[in-house]
Each structure stands twice: as structure tokens, then as C-alpha cells.
């Protein structure tokens, strides 16, 4: 259990630190990320990829202290369901950049894997359940890092309009690029 404790300490600390940095970037970024509904949806989606691994890592540490599997199993099941619902809603929207949308296709599967590892008995999984959760949660975290990279590298015409629009001014709807 000591290796899992060290892993989840690192995951929680790193995830929540990067969440804080991502929020800072958004505060310094042009207002388009906060005004545009597509930008807001992408911001929430990417934020959740740091928030959920951080919180799930913290709750796994709570259970490691008392060796109570119910704490981490319930928190991972609830966190996975929250991530699944949000990721399905996110996929239902037209999002830009296109790379971020393509990357987001794997998210519902990853979140369902988190739920499955929390609910399945240990004898069914090829590795200990908390280790399986660590693998999948790390994949969520890494897709979050890649998603931030895509979001910050977005050079689409819509991104140029969002970044040049002053705060408080609405961006007129234009033709949607496929």
C-alpha cells in the first residue's frame, strides 16, 4: 500500500497544482475563453481532468490511512460518473479546437473504466483495484495535459476572433467550420 500512497500523493499534488495554473492561465488569457460558450465548455472539460484526479487521489489517501476500501471505492465511482456525464455532454457540443474534440472521444470510456474498477471485485482485475484506478486516472490526467496543449495552440479563425474580442462584447455567430 506504500507505493500506492506515494503515487496518489504525487498525483493529487500535481493535479491540483496544474488546476491552479490552468485557472491562472484562463484569468490572463483573452476574455474569449470566458465569453464564448464553446470556450467555457472546453475550459470546464479540461479543468475537470485535473480536478477529478486530484480529488480522487486525496480520497484514496484517506482510505489508505485506515485501510478502508469503501471510502476510495465510493469516491472513485462517484467521480467516474461525474466525469462520464460531463464528457458525454461535452461531446454533444460543437467544440474547437478540433483536436480537443477528437481527444475527448476517449473520455467517456476512461471515466467508465474508473467506475468499473471501483465496483468490480479485486479477483476480476488483473492488478490490484487501487493500482487499476491509478492507471486509468493517470490516463485522464495525461489527456488533460494534451488537451491544454491543443487548447493553447489553437490557431483556428474562431480562436482569433475570441482572442481579439474585448471583454463584455459578444462575438457574432459566423459560419461553422467542420
Secondary structure, 3 states (H helix, E strand, C coil): CHHHHHHHHHHHHHHHHHHHHHHHHHHHCCCHHHHCHHHHHHHHHHHHHHHHHHHHHHHHHHHHHHCCHHHHHHHHHHHHHHHHHHHHHHHCCCCCCHHHHHHHCCHHHHHHHHHHHHHCCHHHCCCCHHHHHHHHHHHHHHHHHHHHHHHHCCCCHHHHHHHHCCCCCCCCCCCCCC
